[in-house]
Amino acid sequence: MGFTKQSGVSVLELILYFPALAVAAIVCKRHGFNRSSGFIFTLVLCIVRITGACCQLAMNHSSSKGLIEAVLILESVGLSPLLLATLGLLSRCADSIVPTSSKGMFSAIHFRIVQLVITLGMILSIAGGTSSITPSGVYQPQTTSKAGIILYLLALIALAMIGIFTAIQLSSGPKDDRRIAWVAMLALPFISIRLIYAFLAVFSNNKRFYPATGSVVIHLFMAVLEEFVVVVMFLGVGWVTSATVTAARGPIASRPWKGPLGGTRAAKGGEGGHGRGRRQGPIHALVNAGIARTQARSKDMEQGYARGPTNV
């Protein structure tokens, strides 16, 4: 299998995302590598896209089922960093409203629910990607993949609502936060197009929208470019805005549910506290459960192939 159009798109992604990865690292160093800043997820997306492009190029030499599944998983998982980055940016903007106004409509629990929905969507997408390729090599979207896309859609609607009300209430707020809020709002149409592509990939029978094997042009203009435009927008606003110091963070950016369970971080010195229990929150537990489920599924399928062909 020689160099294809899809290989050209993968090379383009490598050319775009390697410099973006370096810029994302600088922006994260300025704003902090904590999840509440949002910029850490642009770094994650760069790594995911670089890895996905390498897997796609590897398919020129081997079209194994496992390699195709890896491309499918990385393709669908890329939506979660976009949504989580937007959520993180909006959480900073919402913090500028809550401490100074009694009209703040969103609290930490709202952001927690949205993040939980995005994380569940990511887990379901990973689970669906591990069983979307039949033994004969045909792409067949699973119910888990469809459920994951629906959760992404619900999260996008919630982000739009949060963004609209936050932007309105920040009309006289800090300049940096107003800039971040409007950039997050401008990014939503691009994320919407990217989500529409994923929606059509799993809900329509049109093979042109199939990831890894569908139309290269559609994939380029409905997925690759949309994602990169959002990354550029977020990194750009992160480059020109100042970081929020720990002491100035409001109740949303410093919400305890982003740390360990039971408020352990506060007991260990607030935002700056560190401890072994830091990564034992409910989100990490869900991710670990999703990974465990995926590994178990892959092991069962390998054992099935050893016994003979089976239907997925």
N, C-alpha and C positions, 0 to 999 in steps of 0.2 A: 504494500500500500504506500503510494508516493505522497509527495507534498500536496495537500488539498487546500481548498479555500478556507476550511475550518482551521487548518494549520496556520494559515496566514493571520486569521483572527487571533489565534493563540499567541503568535509572535507579537502581534500588536499589543495584546494585553501585557506581555512581559515588558515591552518597551515603555508602556504607560505606567505600569504599577511598580516597577523597581524604583524609579525616581519618587513616585508617590509614597512608597514605603519609607524612604529616607526622610521626606518632608513630614510624614505622619509621626515618625519617631521624634523629630524635633518639636512638633506641636504638642505631642503628649508629654514630653519632658517639661515644656513650659506650663502646661495646664494641669499636669499630674496624670498618672497612669490609673487613677481610680475610675470606676465605671460611671460615677455621677458626672464627670466632665463630658462624657459622650465621645470625646476624640479618640479614646482607646479603641473604639469599634471601627474607626476608619483604618487604624493599623491592622486590626484583625481582618478586615475585608481585603486589604492589600495582600496579606499572607494567603488568604483563601483563594484569591484570584490567581496569584502566582502559582500556587500549588495546582489549581485546576487547569491552568494553561499547560503546565508541564505534563499532567496526566493526559490531556488532549493530544499533545504532541507525541506522547508515548504510544498512543493508539495507532500511529503510522506504522509501527513495527509489530504491535500486538493488539488485537481487538478482543482480548479476553473479557469474559463476563465481569470479573472483578474490577477491571480497569474501567469498563463502561459504567458500572455502578458507582465507582469513585467519582467519575465526572458528573453523574447525575446528582449525587449527594452534595458535592461542592457547589454545583449550580444552584440548587434549591436553598442550601444553607446561607448563601450570600445575601439573601433578603433580610435575614435576622440582624446582621451588623448594621445595615442601612436603617432599619427601624429603631434599633437600640441606640444608635448614634443620635438620631432625631429626638428620641425620648430624653437622652441625657442632656442635649442642648436646651430643650424646652424646660427641663427641671431647673437648670440654672436661671432661666428667665422667670420661671414661676417663683423662685426664691426672692426675686426682687419685688414681687407683689405681696407675698404672704406676710413678711415682717412689718410692712408699712401700711397695709390696707386691710380693712375688715371685709373687703369685697372679693378677696381671693377665692375663686371657685374650686380650686384643686388642691388637694392635700397629698401627703405622702402615700396614703392608701390607694389613691387613684393611679399614681405612677407605678405603685407595686402591682396592681392588677394588670395594667398594660404590659409591664415587663414579663409578668407570669404568662400572659397570653402569647407573647412573642416567643418565649422560651418553649412553651408547649408546642407551638407551631414548628419550631426548629427540630424538636425531638421527633415529632410525627413525620416531618420531611425526611429526616435521617432514616427512620424506620421504614418509610415507604421506598426510599431509594435503594435499600438493600434487597428489595424483592420486586423491583419494577422491570427487571429483565428476565424473560422466560428462558428456559434451557436452550431454546432454539435461537436466542439472541434478539427476540422481538421486544420492543418497549411496550409495557402494559402498566399504566398508572394504577396505583393501589389506593384503597380507601383511606389509608393513613396519610398518603400524600395529599389527597383532596381535602381532608380535614385540616391538615397543616396550612394549606393555602387559604382556607376559609378563616382560620385564626389570624393569619397575616392580614387578611382583608379587614377583619374586625379591629385589629390593632391600628391599621392605617386610618380608619374612620375615627377612632379615638384620638389619634395624634392630630388629625385635622381639627377636631373640636377643641382640643387643648391649645393648639397653635393659634387658632382664630381668637379665642377669648384672651389668651395671654398677650398676643400682639396688641389687641385693643386696650387692655389694661396697662400696657407698658408705654402708652403714648407719651407720658411724661417721666418715664423711668430712665435709668442709666443708659448712656449712648451705646455702650458695648452690648448690653443685654437686648436693646431694641434691634441692633444690627443682627445679633444672633437669631432672634425670634423671626425676623423677616427672611433671613437666609433659610431657616428651617421650613418656613412656609413655602418659599420658592422651590425648595427641594421636593416637596410632596407631589407635584405633578409628574416629575421624573420617576419618583418611586412608584407612582400609580401606574405608569406605563410599564415599568418593570414587573409589577405585580400582575398586570393584565396578561403579559406574555406568559408568566408562570401559570396563571389561571387557565389560559387556553391550552397550555401544554398538558394539563392533567384532566381537563373537563371536555375538551373537544377531541374529535377523531381526525383532525387535520394533521397530517404527518409533518407539515411544514413547521409546526410549532414544537415538534419533539426536540428536547434538548439532546445535544451530542450528535444527532442524526438528521435534524430538520434543516430548514432553510438557513443558510449562513447569513444572508442579507437581513432576514427578519431578526435573527439572533443578535446581529451586530447593532441594528438600529433600535431594537426594543429592549435589549438587555445590557450589552457591553457598554455602549455609549451612555445610556442612562445612569448606570452605576458610576461610571467614571466622572460624569458631570457632577453628580452629588458629592463624590469624594473631593473633587476640586473645590466645590463650593464650601464644604465643611472645613477643609484644610485652609482655604483662603481666609475664612472668617476667624479660624483659630489662630492664624498667623498675625492678623492685624488687631486682635482684641487681647486685652490683658487677662491674666489668670485671676480667678477669685481666690483670695487667701482663705485658709481654713476657718479662721475666726469670723469671717464675713459670710460664710455659708448659712443659708436659712434652713428651716426644718425639712425641706424636701431633698436638697443635695446631700444633707448629712443624716438622712433617715436611717434609723438603726437596722431596718430590714436588709440594707445592703451590706451589713456586716454580719457577725455571728448571731445565732439565736439568743434570745433572752437578754439583749442589750449588753453583751459581754464587752463590746468595744468601749462603751461608756464607762464601764467599771474599770477598764484598763487605761483610762486617760483620754477618753473622747475620741475625736476623729483621728488623732495621731496614734492611737493605741494599736499595738500589734500583738498577736498571739496565735497559737496554733489553731484555735477554734475559728479563726477568721473566715476560712473557706468552707464552713460547715452550715451555711445558710440553706434555706429551702430551694433556692434557684439551683445551687450546686448539686443538691440532692437529686433534683429532677433531671439535670443534665447527666449525672452519673447513672441514674436509672435508665435513661435513654441509651447511653453508651452500652450498658450491660445488656439491654434488650437487643441491641443491634449485633453485639458480639455473639450472643446466644443464637440469634437467627442465622448469622453467617455460618456458625459451627454446624447447626442442624442441616443447612443447605449443602455444606461440604460433605457431610456424612451421607446425605441423600444421593449426591452425585457419585459417591463411591459405591453405592449399592446399585445405581442405575438411574436412568432418566425419570424424572417426576414432574408433575405439573405444579407451577407456582400459583 
